[in-house]
């Protein structure tokens, strides 16, 4: 199968480098584009006293996420076409980006080792609703 645009779902974790490396190994021989998507961490509002600080925390978390994406881009040794930082339900964002950006392969990681954990993992929603190929890469425990 020949792919032209690969979307890699990453998290702010060292294992994301494995996912990007896998995407590059698939993309490079095909001269395909690679894009990255991640979820921005959302600070939870525990009480109304914390509300004034939430915007500052949200900004810091966004900046940390952007820095991590830049790090992934730098270490990829392959051009990254686009990066996306989403909030909310990741699978919905992935489906939307697949349509708009003509993605034909989505790569996700799986940290879960047991059968029941795998069945409930977030990648399940992506696999179940995707209109394109999905590669689920097992990551360390």
C-alpha positions as a Markdown table, in Angstrom:
| # | Residue | x | y | z |
|---|---|---|---|---|
| 1 | Unk | 0.0 | 0.0 | 0.0 |
| 2 | Unk | 1.3 | 3.5 | -0.9 |
| 3 | Unk | 0.6 | 6.3 | 1.5 |
| 4 | Unk | 0.8 | 10.0 | 0.8 |
| 5 | Unk | 0.1 | 11.6 | 4.1 |
| 6 | Unk | 0.5 | 10.0 | 7.6 |
| 7 | Unk | -0.9 | 11.4 | 10.8 |
| 8 | Unk | 0.8 | 10.4 | 14.0 |
| 9 | Unk | -1.0 | 10.6 | 17.3 |
| 10 | Unk | 1.6 | 11.5 | 20.0 |
| 11 | Unk | 1.6 | 12.3 | 23.7 |
| 12 | Unk | 4.1 | 14.3 | 25.7 |
| 13 | Unk | 6.1 | 11.2 | 26.5 |
| 14 | Unk | 9.4 | 9.6 | 25.3 |
| 15 | Unk | 7.5 | 6.8 | 23.6 |
| 16 | Unk | 6.3 | 9.3 | 21.0 |
| 17 | Unk | 9.7 | 9.3 | 19.4 |
| 18 | Unk | 9.1 | 5.6 | 18.6 |
| 19 | Unk | 5.9 | 6.5 | 16.8 |
| 20 | Unk | 7.5 | 9.3 | 14.8 |
| 21 | Unk | 10.4 | 7.0 | 13.8 |
| 22 | Unk | 7.9 | 4.4 | 12.6 |
| 23 | Unk | 6.0 | 7.0 | 10.6 |
| 24 | Unk | 9.3 | 8.2 | 9.0 |
| 25 | Unk | 10.3 | 4.7 | 8.2 |
| 26 | Unk | 7.0 | 4.3 | 6.2 |
| 27 | Unk | 6.9 | 7.8 | 4.8 |
| 28 | Unk | 10.5 | 8.2 | 3.6 |
| 29 | Unk | 10.6 | 5.5 | 0.8 |
| 30 | Unk | 7.2 | 6.9 | -0.5 |
| 31 | Unk | 8.1 | 10.6 | -0.1 |
| 32 | Unk | 4.9 | 10.9 | 1.9 |
| 33 | Unk | 4.1 | 13.8 | 4.2 |
| 34 | Unk | 4.0 | 13.3 | 8.0 |
| 35 | Unk | 1.9 | 15.3 | 10.4 |
| 36 | Unk | 1.6 | 15.1 | 14.2 |
| 37 | Unk | -1.4 | 15.5 | 16.5 |
| 38 | Unk | -1.5 | 15.6 | 20.3 |
| 39 | Unk | -3.9 | 16.5 | 23.0 |
| 40 | Unk | -3.2 | 19.6 | 25.1 |
| 41 | Unk | -3.4 | 18.9 | 28.8 |
| 42 | Unk | -6.4 | 20.7 | 30.3 |
| 43 | Unk | -6.1 | 21.9 | 33.9 |
| 44 | Unk | -9.1 | 20.8 | 35.9 |
| 45 | Unk | -11.1 | 23.3 | 37.9 |
| 46 | Unk | -11.2 | 22.1 | 41.4 |
| 47 | Unk | -12.9 | 25.2 | 42.8 |
| 48 | Unk | -13.7 | 28.7 | 41.9 |
| 49 | Unk | -10.7 | 30.1 | 43.8 |
| 50 | Unk | -8.4 | 28.4 | 41.3 |
| 51 | Unk | -10.2 | 29.9 | 38.3 |
| 52 | Unk | -8.0 | 33.0 | 37.9 |
| 53 | Unk | -4.9 | 30.8 | 37.8 |
| 54 | Unk | -6.3 | 28.4 | 35.2 |
| 55 | Unk | -5.6 | 30.6 | 32.2 |
| 56 | Unk | -1.9 | 30.9 | 33.3 |
| 57 | Unk | -1.7 | 27.1 | 33.7 |
| 58 | Unk | -3.4 | 26.5 | 30.4 |
| 59 | Unk | -0.9 | 28.8 | 28.7 |
| 60 | Unk | 2.0 | 27.0 | 30.3 |
| 61 | Unk | 0.7 | 23.6 | 29.3 |
| 62 | Unk | 0.1 | 24.7 | 25.8 |
| 63 | Unk | 3.7 | 26.1 | 25.6 |
| 64 | Unk | 5.1 | 22.8 | 27.0 |
| 65 | Unk | 3.1 | 20.8 | 24.4 |
| 66 | Unk | 4.4 | 23.0 | 21.6 |
| 67 | Unk | 8.0 | 22.7 | 22.8 |
| 68 | Unk | 7.6 | 18.9 | 22.8 |
| 69 | Unk | 6.2 | 18.9 | 19.3 |
| 70 | Unk | 9.2 | 21.0 | 18.2 |
| 71 | Unk | 11.5 | 18.5 | 19.8 |
| 72 | Unk | 9.8 | 15.6 | 18.0 |
| 73 | Unk | 10.2 | 17.6 | 14.7 |
| 74 | Unk | 13.8 | 18.2 | 15.3 |
| 75 | Unk | 14.6 | 14.6 | 16.1 |
| 76 | Unk | 12.5 | 13.1 | 13.2 |
| 77 | Unk | 15.2 | 13.7 | 10.6 |
| 78 | Unk | 12.3 | 14.1 | 8.1 |
| 79 | Unk | 10.2 | 17.1 | 7.4 |
| 80 | Unk | 7.0 | 17.3 | 9.4 |
| 81 | Unk | 4.2 | 18.8 | 7.3 |
| 82 | Unk | 1.9 | 20.1 | 10.1 |
| 83 | Unk | 1.4 | 19.8 | 13.8 |
| 84 | Unk | -2.0 | 20.0 | 15.6 |
| 85 | Unk | -2.7 | 20.5 | 19.2 |
| 86 | Unk | -6.3 | 19.4 | 20.1 |
| 87 | Unk | -8.5 | 19.6 | 23.1 |
| 88 | Unk | -11.4 | 17.4 | 23.9 |
| 89 | Unk | -12.0 | 14.0 | 22.2 |
| 90 | Unk | -8.9 | 13.0 | 20.2 |
| 91 | Unk | -10.7 | 10.6 | 17.9 |
| 92 | Unk | -13.1 | 13.3 | 16.7 |
| 93 | Unk | -10.2 | 15.6 | 15.9 |
| 94 | Unk | -8.3 | 12.8 | 14.0 |
| 95 | Unk | -11.4 | 12.0 | 11.9 |
| 96 | Unk | -11.8 | 15.7 | 11.0 |
| 97 | Unk | -8.1 | 16.2 | 10.2 |
| 98 | Unk | -8.1 | 13.0 | 8.1 |
| 99 | Unk | -10.9 | 14.5 | 5.9 |
| 100 | Unk | -9.5 | 18.0 | 5.6 |
| 101 | Unk | -5.8 | 17.1 | 5.2 |
| 102 | Unk | -6.3 | 13.9 | 3.0 |
| 103 | Unk | -4.6 | 11.7 | 5.6 |
| 104 | Unk | -4.5 | 8.0 | 4.4 |
| 105 | Unk | -2.7 | 6.4 | 7.4 |
| 106 | Unk | -3.1 | 7.2 | 11.2 |
| 107 | Unk | -0.4 | 5.8 | 13.6 |
| 108 | Unk | -1.2 | 5.5 | 17.3 |
| 109 | Unk | 0.6 | 3.9 | 20.2 |
| 110 | Unk | -0.8 | 1.3 | 22.6 |
| 111 | Unk | 0.6 | 1.3 | 26.1 |
| 112 | Unk | -1.9 | -1.3 | 27.3 |
| 113 | Unk | -0.7 | -4.9 | 27.7 |
| 114 | Unk | -3.8 | -6.9 | 28.9 |
| 115 | Unk | -6.6 | -7.8 | 26.5 |
| 116 | Unk | -9.2 | -5.9 | 28.5 |
| 117 | Unk | -7.1 | -2.8 | 28.7 |
| 118 | Unk | -6.5 | -2.9 | 24.9 |
| 119 | Unk | -10.3 | -3.2 | 24.3 |
| 120 | Unk | -10.8 | 0.0 | 26.3 |
| 121 | Unk | -7.9 | 2.0 | 25.1 |
| 122 | Unk | -8.4 | 5.4 | 23.4 |
| 123 | Unk | -7.1 | 4.0 | 20.1 |
| 124 | Unk | -10.3 | 1.8 | 19.9 |
| 125 | Unk | -12.4 | 4.8 | 19.1 |
| 126 | Unk | -10.0 | 5.8 | 16.3 |
| 127 | Unk | -9.8 | 2.3 | 14.9 |
| 128 | Unk | -13.6 | 1.8 | 15.1 |
| 129 | Unk | -14.5 | 5.0 | 13.3 |
| 130 | Unk | -11.6 | 5.7 | 10.9 |
| 131 | Unk | -12.2 | 5.7 | 7.2 |
| 132 | Unk | -8.4 | 5.3 | 6.6 |
| 133 | Unk | -5.8 | 2.7 | 7.6 |
| 134 | Unk | -4.8 | 2.8 | 11.3 |
| 135 | Unk | -1.5 | 1.3 | 12.5 |
| 136 | Unk | -1.5 | 0.5 | 16.2 |
| 137 | Unk | 2.1 | 0.3 | 17.5 |
| 138 | Unk | 2.7 | -1.6 | 20.8 |
| 139 | Unk | 4.8 | 0.5 | 23.2 |
| 140 | Unk | 6.7 | -0.4 | 26.3 |
| 141 | Unk | 4.7 | -1.2 | 29.5 |
